[in-house]
Amino acid sequence: MPARKILILGASYGSLLGVKLAAAGHAVKLVCLPAEAALINAKGAIVRLPVKGREGLVELNSRALPGKLDADGPAAINPADYDLVALAMQEPQFRSPGVRELLAAVAKSRVPCLSIMNMPPLPYLRRLPGVDADRCLDCYTDASVWDGFDPALLTLCSPDPQAFRPPEEEVNVLQVRLPTNFKAARFDSDAHTALLRELAADIEAVRFDTGAGTVELPVKLKVHDSVFVPLAKWAMLLAGNYRCVQADAIRPIKEAVHGDLEASRAVYQWVVKLCVTLGADEADLVPFEKYANAAQTLGSPSSAARALAGGAQNIERVDRLVQAVAAQKGMSNASVDETVAIVDEWLVRNRRKG
């Protein structure tokens, strides 16, 4: 198949998908801040990831891959030039000057769009049967940025792989901590879904020469027919990531989950029950034991918790979204309500200081 042209908004987490696509021979454009773009264009996007059965990390540099990867600012982009657009920024960033205008151009271009945000874009909620998206507007930093999108052209991918930028490294380096798969729901259109499956097969086929032999790389793209599969991340976020945020401090994900395993299990199973109520098949979701086991390796606080501790005045509010969707189904959970209240309070404090 010919190389596809993929546009990815966001170079931090987006560089993981971007490097995987470049390794499969595709042409990737990352949209990011000027300093990031300059560094990526000069030195490549570098992703380090653990590979089963090997000591240490395998390093991929986009400059040494069969495909092409470069970066630019939002003003330089024409979305209509691309086969697929991936959204890999945090939800509040989409209302930033420049990014907002690019997102509007993406909607207008009618190029199919794959979100790898934790927060499902508002048009995706409109694809979920039984969910009233209009009753979830206040969960978004600025819901109006999604106004131009046709829900049929947007799908969601569960960003299960855990990755971070090592603080001692330059910003073109991303390190994968938990090399799980991206799980995408199909598009409405068979043709757009076929494009996703083609990219998934190309990523699956990659073998990488480490110098000491070729290896199969983790972090695949898996495409599912159910629109509910990407919601598997909700239970993880509510049981782990948002419970890193305590009244006056933050804690690692491992501690949030294992500090009181039964409390974590109760929240997790309640979110799973919500997803099943919406229409998910429990077999498509991740069992709590598997998540709890993975959480043993997550020794730092979640990005949401770190952002709040750093003074952020807006973060992705998947906690509020889950609470709001549950309320539509007559469901509530005291622990989730407490988490939402704690995060609200942090944001109030940060905005006062700001």
N, C-alpha and C positions, 0 to 999 in steps of 0.2 A: 504494500500500500504506500502511497506517497506520504511524505512528511506532512503532518498537520500543523497548523499555526494556532498556538494556544496563548491566550492573554491571561495573566494571573495578577489580580489586584492584591498586593501585599507580598512583601519579599521575606518576611520572617518565616512564618509557618508555610507560606506559599512556595518558598524555595525547596521544601521537601518534595512536594508534588512536581515542581518545575524540574528539579534535577532527575527525578524518576522518569519524567517524560523525555528529557534530553538524552538520558541513557538509552531510551527506546528509539532514538533517532528523530524526535520531533523538534519543531522550532518554537521556543518559548520566549515570551516577553514578560518580564516582571515589572509591575508598576510600584514605585516606591519613592522615598525621599531622595533628594539630590545626592547627599553624601553616600547613601547606600548604593544608589545606581552607579556612581563613579567607582566605588570600590568593587562592586560585582563586575562591572565592565573591564576593570583593570586586572583583577585577580581571580575572577570566577566566583560562582556561588559554591560554597564548600559544605557538604553534608557528611557528617560522621555517624555511622550507625553500627550497632552490634550485629554480628552474623553468627547464627547457631553453630556451635562446634569450633569457633575461632576465638583465640585470646584477643583482647583489646577491641578496637573499633576499625572498621573499614572506612577509608576516606574517599569520597567522590568529589572531584572538582569539575564543574560544568565545562571548563575549557578543554578537558581531556576526553569528553564524551562524544559519541557519534552525532548527536543532534546539536542544536545551537541554542544558547541561552544568553540573553542580554537584558538590560534594564533601562528604564526611562521614567520620566515624570509624567503625571496624568495629562498635561496639556499637549504632549507630543503624540497622543494615541488616537487612532481611528478604529473603534471596535469592529466596524464592518469588514476590516481586513482579516479577521480571524475566524476560525472554524468553531471555537469554543472559548468562553470566558469563564474563569474560575474566580470566585470571591473568597479571598483568604485574609481579609483584615478583621479586626475586632468590630463588632456592630457599631459602636459610637463613631468610629473613624469615617464611616460612609457619609456623614454629613459635613466633613471637613471641606473647606474651600478647595476647588480643583477636583477632589474625589467625587463630590456630589454631582458636579457637571459631567464627569466621565461616566458615572453610574447612569445618569439620565441618557447619555449617548449610547450606552450599552443596551438600555431598555428599547431605545428607538431603533437600534440596528437590527433587533430581532434575531441576534445570534444566540444560540442556546447557552444557558448560564448554569454552572455547577457551583453551588455554595459549599465551602468547607469551613464555614463559621460554626462556632458552638450554637449561636443564636440563629434559629431558622429565619431566613428572610420572610417578611410579612406575606408576600405572594405565595410562598410555599405553604403557609398555614391554610391558604384558600384551597389547596389541593387535598387537605385532610378532611375526609367526610365527617360531618358532625361537629366540626370546630368553627365557631363564629369568630373569624379573624378580626372583625371590627370591634369586638369586645376585648381585644388584646393590644390595642394601639398604644396604650400608655406604658406597655412593657418595653417599648422602643425609645431610643434617645430622640429620634426624629422620624416618625413613621412615614412622613411625606416623601422621603427619598425613594420609596418603593412604588410611588403612585403610577409610574409609567410602565410597569412590568406586566406582561401577560403571564399568569401562573403556569400556563402550558409550556412556556419556554424556560422555566426555572426548575431545577431540581436540587436536592440536598444530599450532602455526603457527610457521614458521621466522621468527625476528625478524631478517630480513636488513637492514632499514634501520638505518643507524648514526646515533645521535642522542646529544646530551649536554646537560647544563645548563650554560650559560656561567657560569663562576665569579663574574663581575662582576655578574650579573643576579640578580633575585629568583627564588625556587624555583618560581614558576609559569611560567617561561620554558624552553622546550625548543628546541634548535636541531638540525636534521637536517643531517648531514654527507654521508651517502650515501643518496640517496632511492630505494632499491630497494623491491621489493614484499614484503608479508607473504604467505607461501605456506602455506596451511592444507590439512591432510588432511581428507577427508570424515569425518563421523560414521558410526557403524554404521547409524543410522536415516536413511531417506530424507527424513523430515519435518525433522529437525534439519539435515541437509545442505542442504535447500531453503532454510531460514532463512539459512544462511551464504551461499548463492549470491545470495539476495535482497539481503543487506547488501553483498556484493561488487559487484553491479550498481548499487546506489544510490551507492556510493563512486565507481565508474567514471563515473557520469553527472554528477558535480559539475563545475560550471564556476564559477570564482571571479572576481569583479570586483575588479581591483587599483586601479581608479580611472583606469587608463590602458588599459583594455580587459579582456576576460575571458580567463582562461587555464585550461587543463586542469592539474590538480594531480598531481604524482607521488605515489608511495607508495599503491599499490592493494592490495586484498585479492584474492588468487587462490585458488580452491578446486580441489583436485586429488583424484582418486579413489584415488591410491596413498597408503598410510600411510607410505611411505618418503620422500616428497618433502620433508617438513620436516627430515629428517636431513641435507639438503644443507649445513646450517650446521655440522655436526660437523667437516668437513674444514677449513673456514675457522677455526674456533675452535682446532683443534689445530695448524694450520700458522702461524697468526698470533697470536690473542689470548693463548693460554697460553704461547707462545714469547716473549712480551714479558717474561716473568718469568725473570730470570737469577739466578745463585747469590746475588749481593749487590746487585743493582740491577734496575731495570725500564727498558724501552726502548719506543719507539713501535711500533705495529703495522707501519708502513711499513718500519722497520728490521728488525723480526723476520722479515718476509717477504723483503725485498730484500737484506738483509745477506749472506745466502747463499741465492740463489734456487734452486739445485739441491737443497739440503737441504730447503727449504720445499716444493718440488715433490714430493720423495720422500715426505714426511709426508702431504701433501695426497692424493697418488695412493693411498697405503696406506689412508687412511680411506675414500676413494671405493671402493676394492676391498672393504673391509669391508662398506660399505653395499650393494654389489652382491651380495656373498655372502649377506647377509641377505634379499635379494629386491628391492632397488631396481633400477630401470632407469637405466643410466648417463646416458641422455638427459634424465632428470629432475634430474640433479645439475648443479652449476655447473662448467664447465671451469676448470682451474687458471689459464689465461691471463687469463680474464675476472676471476677473483678477484684475481690479482696486479696487474692493471691498476687495479682499484678500490682496492687496498691502498696505491697511490701517494698517495691523498688522505687516508690515515689517519695523520696526523702526531702523534698522541698515544698513550700507552699504553692498553691495553684496560681496561675497568672492573674486571676481575678483578685485573689487575696493580696498578692504582691502589689498590684495596681492600687488597691485601696490603701495599703500601708505606705505607698509612695505618694499619696495625696490626690489620686485620680478623682475627678468630679463626676465622671460617668464611666460605667463598665457595662459589659453584656449582662443582661438580667434574665438569664434562663430560669433562675429561681422564681422570679415574679411571673414569668410566662407559664411555667408548670403550675404554679398556684392558681393563675387565672383560668387556664384550660380545665384544671380539676374542678374549679368552682362551677364551670358550665355543666359539669357532669354530676354536680351535687356532692363532690368529694373534697375533703380537707384533711390536713395532717398537722398536728400541733408543732412537730419538730420543723417542718418546712415553713410554717407561719413564723416561728421563732427566727429561723435563718433569714427570711425575707426582712423581718423587722431589724435584725442586727445589721444587715447590709444597708438598709435604708438609713440607719443611724450613722454609719460610717460616712455615707455620701453626704448627709446633712452637715456633719462635722467638717468634711473636706471642703464643701462649698463655702461654708462660713470662713474657714481659714483662707480659701482661695480669693 
